[in-house]
Amino acid sequence: MSRVSEASSFHAIKHSVGKTKSKLENLQLKGSNLKDIQRPSDNPVGNVELLSIRSQNVDSNQYLRNVSYAKTQLTFAENSIEELTDIMSKAKEIAIGQSSNIFDVDVRRAVAEEIHQLRKQALAIGNRRIGNKYIFGGYKNTERPFTAEGKYLGDDNQVKLEVSKDFFVPVGFPGSHVFFEKNKSTMLQKDPTGDTHLIDPKKAVDENIPADDIVINRLPANENSQTVTKQGQENKTRISSESRSLFDDLQSLENALETGNHEVIQDLLPRFDVMMNKLIQTRTKVGSVMNSIDNSENSIERTKLANAEYTSKIEDADVAELFTDLTRQQNVLNATYKSSAQMMGNSLMDFIR
């Protein structure tokens, strides 16, 4: 028959009380923040998923900030383009009214002043900015994109932002895409006799004309077109670019009104139609980008909602079960104290009897 010493009983009671108190403390911590996971060891797999969700939520919050910034930029750009459309519509209306030769020079000069003011308004819109960044400057958005003469100093690049995972959208349109007509390239080829003739770009590709024989003329969009010819080759190919700006059209109309040249005014009417169509197309692009941003924002919000629900299932404690366990564990601790008091309350006389 083995003998149970007092020391052995004391250590058993200490171990039992400590274990019960540890469980009770853990339940009390869960009850204080209603979280089922207090440390990674409580649920290693669930903890990994929680870290992944939190990382995704951090990205989503940044995407939402990008969305807000992109919407602000595009809204300013859309409003500016709308104002430009109104200016061109007003200028076209004036041009139609002054295209006949029934008005004298004094009347046209008075109207020319209104066109001058419209051109100044268009330049102010072209140099509009948000904060310290110009919205029509491309990457060069810290410098004024247009001079007083309408010369474009920006570049052709579009600033883009990531509004959802691997989805980038332009948040602005450079002035070369808004205030200028689309570049028209004409390819000319010089044959051995020295004569030049038009050549279809597709035909040039099909005939495998060497790239060294093609010279692309890169000119500022508001300068007059030039022809660049590469010397030293038997067959020479050249490309000339032509583009006019909104400011050029308004300046031409102003000059024609001041000189009373109604034929030039008539010739400008198709150009106004082309420029207005360009502005409408640009506004359409802005609208499509805004729609895609809205779709991305809705997708992010739905993802965050789903993540919150999944996080709650992993991390949050069942309140009813938690407080039931807490009450039960408190009763267990009280019972342990009572049984321990009875065992440790014996004196030497109790063993002598």
Secondary structure, DSSP 4 states (H G I P E B T S, - for coil): -----HHHHHHHHHHHHHHHHHHHHHHHHHHHH-BS-SSGGG-HHHHHHHHHHHHHHHHHHHHHHHHHHHHHHHHHHHHHHHHHHHHHHHHHHHHHHHSSS-S-HHHHHHHHHHHHHHHHHHHHHHT-EETTEETTSTT-TTS-SB-TT--B-S-S---EEEEETTEEEE----HHHHSBPPPEEEEEEE-TTS-EEE--HHHHHHTT--GGGEE-----TTSPP-B----S-SSEEEEEEE--BHHHHHHHHHHHHHHT-HHHHHHHHHHHHHHHHHHHHHHHHHHHHHHHHHHHHHHHHHHHHHHHHHHHHHHB--HHHHHHHHHHHHHHHHHHHHHHHHHHT--HHHHH-
